[in-house]
Amino acid sequence: MRYLVINADDFGISQSTNKAIIQAHQQGCLTSTSLMITAQAAQEAIEMAKANPFLNVGLHLVLGGGKSYLQHSDIPNLVDEKQDFSRWTTWASLNYQFNPRIKAQLQAEIRAQIEAFNRTGLIMSHLDSHYHHHLNPTVMGIILNLAREFSLPIVRLPYEEIDINLQVEPSGRLKKIIGGTVFARLRRSEEKRLKAMAIPYLDRVYGLLQTGRISEQYLLSLLPLMQGNSVELYLHPDLSGNGKIELDALLSPKVKEAINLAGFQLVGFQEVVKRI
């Protein structure tokens, strides 16, 4: 049996995204979502999740491109006075990796977001992060240090074949090769640490190389080519913009049929973790 988790990132970022995610779950093939506990519409998202108990909900750690949980005075080297993290992903990642003075602040913020999620009463089905900051070796080290204390679940390790993506959608070739290579190396490094902690991860995670541009036609071409027996596909549905294209893909009966033809059983993380 092959298992496919279809996850929506950025739950809580806006009312429009929240509504799209619930629609995709109720009427389409979405099985899971990742909650930004610090986002402006997070409380609405929590209430929606509780009203949809079959929707798996994980933590979408925010360490860039969003707000912190702690106050600026608690983590002055991480956020500005408005509690905003840097939107410059590369700079932030380098700062997290090579600035030892902020490691304690990072740990405090990550702990605060995990504890805030746990206070919602929702069961954390998985952990990932906005802009994939959790793959930073320093950040992952902090997560692993907290893993046993909080019984952290499955962690996202993005990995998809560059050649398959380019076969389906050849645009942006150089950017995809560079990005795919960097994330493949990060995955190989983090796999060892997750295995040592007995924290599960999936065979493949699709979405990185086509982020924000996953259409119905893209999925119809990709699904027959997907590798692995435990697979995550993540998207960013919304009621407008490129997110509407992704929402339409999640609602497509053709996509649902293609999932079945590819031999996948649609599940959430809570189910797939029992199988791997």
Secondary structure, 3 states (H helix, E strand, C coil): CEEEEEEEEEECCCHHHHHHHHHHHHHCCCCEEEECCCCCCHHHHHHHHHCCCCCEEEEEECCCCCECCCCCCCCCCCCCCCCECCCCHHHHHHHHHHCHHHHHHHHHHHHHHHHHHHHCCCCEEEEEEHHHHHHCHHHHHHHHHHHHHHCCCEECCCECCHHHHHHHCCCCHHHHHHHHHHHHHHHHHHHHHHHHCCCCCCCEEECHHHCCCCCHHHHHHHHHHCCCCEEEEEECCCCCHHHHHHHHHHHCHHHHHHHHHCCEEECCHHHHCCCC
